[in-house]
Amino acid sequence: MTYFDNSATTRVDPRVREVMDRYHDESYGNAGSMHWMGIQAGKALDEARASVARSIGASPREIVFTSGGTESDNLALQGFAFANRGKGDHIVTTAIEHHAILNTCEFLESQGFRVTYLPVDKDGSVSVDDVQRAMSERTILVSVMAANNEIGTVQNIREIGGVVRERKVAFHTDAVQSLCKVPIDVGRDNIDLLSISGHKFHGPKGVGALFVRKGITLRPIFYGGGHERGMRSSTENVPGIIGMAKALELGIAEMDESVPRMASIRDRIIEGVLSSAEGCRLNGHRTARLCNNVNFSFEGVEGQALVLVLSSEGFMTSTGSACSSKSLEPSHVLKAIGLANHQARGSLRISLSKFSTMDEAKAFLDVMPDVLGKVRFFSAQTPLGSRS
Ligand SMILES: Cc1ncc(COP(=O)(O)O)c(C=O)c1O
């Protein structure tokens, strides 16, 4: 089996599992308890908070642990919007955000907020000028993802953060896909709120964090025991948090080696497929691109058929985001970069990790012409292949 679906989720690093085990087996106390085991868990939580903060240039009090990227995005947008309604009712975001942002924005619109969805160019890049022009006196928050989960385009977050800061508007970025692949520093990059998800960088699933700059107020989504300084009630997932912090620490420490290595495997796949497959285009920016992302559109095929045949050959890939890969609806991201419905339906995403190898890429390139030929043959026999 070759796992090329690392934007959906990743394998837990064995070094991460090792540090988590102790908090399942021995120090499994509630971090809020007064006894020895509670104190041990609380200490570990403090260390994890300091480590996550260090990894992004924040201070420990600015980290709120959550259940993952979706909750962090919801807490950032809903929490900020409802807490700051008195200052304005306008939010700026982009057309290519993850549904954790887009559906939250839709909910906020139903609550009386106004949302501007900025377009992107054919490579998926957001224009800094567009961000500047979209802000008005009523704007309270701008949310632009650091890197796209489907096409891998990396945004100029520092510059966008700069223009947003000049207008004294808060800036949120969903960094779920970019962490451990693109350097980020919340101070240097002018970020006020930043979403993190542990399972995208070899940590456990169901755990994440939100960076909340000192001075920013959020209205909580959950009410309860007042954990996480009142911003996120519920007993902390200590093993998960310890695992996420360790994964982030390792991921960032290893970036100098892992990023260029993943980029060279990515480029080998891009060049290999583009030079051998007819009717194929690369989606996303050629250079301002995540080191682990490849996204193609193939003429005359259904992406889902490609994924299934590749799976039978032992290659785990996807058509786009895991949340919508079973849907027949063309991807909103591919449509936003100007693809027609039939091109958007013929998409294939290959997403690498630090554990991917060049040999896996070569094996993939070896089977791809055959797989494509088979899928094209069957697509031509069915009405699906001619859908527009
Ligand atoms: C850009 C982006 N944001 C948010 C999420 C949601 O993260 P989680 O699965 O941790 O809820 C994902 C997951 O695919 C993502 O890619």
The ligand as an SDF file (V2000), in Angstrom:
LIG
                    3D

 16 16  0  0  0  0  0  0  0  0999 V2000
   -7.7690   23.6780    5.3250 C   0  0  0  0  0  0  0  0  0  0  0  0
   -8.5170   22.8340    6.3080 C   0  0  0  0  0  0  0  0  0  0  0  0
   -9.1810   23.4230    7.3060 N   0  0  0  0  0  0  0  0  0  0  0  0
   -9.8570   22.7120    8.2220 C   0  0  0  0  0  0  0  0  0  0  0  0
   -9.8940   21.3440    8.1750 C   0  0  0  0  0  0  0  0  0  0  0  0
  -10.6470   20.5750    9.2210 C   0  0  0  0  0  0  0  0  0  0  0  0
   -9.7640   19.9790   10.1210 O   0  0  0  0  0  0  0  0  0  0  0  0
  -10.2340   18.7810   11.0780 P   0  0  0  0  0  0  0  0  0  0  0  0
  -10.3250   17.5670   10.2500 O   0  0  0  0  0  0  0  0  0  0  0  0
   -9.1670   18.6830   12.1170 O   0  0  0  0  0  0  0  0  0  0  0  0
  -11.5440   19.2000   11.6760 O   0  0  0  0  0  0  0  0  0  0  0  0
   -9.2270   20.6750    7.1410 C   0  0  0  0  0  0  0  0  0  0  0  0
   -9.2900   19.1980    7.0210 C   0  0  0  0  0  0  0  0  0  0  0  0
   -9.2040   18.6390    5.9660 O   0  0  0  0  0  0  0  0  0  0  0  0
   -8.5090   21.4450    6.1890 C   0  0  0  0  0  0  0  0  0  0  0  0
   -7.8530   20.8580    5.1800 O   0  0  0  0  0  0  0  0  0  0  0  0
  1  2  1  0
  2  3  1  0
  2 15  2  0
  3  4  2  0
  4  5  1  0
  5  6  1  0
  5 12  2  0
  6  7  1  0
  7  8  1  0
  8  9  2  0
  8 10  1  0
  8 11  1  0
 12 13  1  0
 12 15  1  0
 13 14  2  0
 15 16  1  0
M  END
$$$$
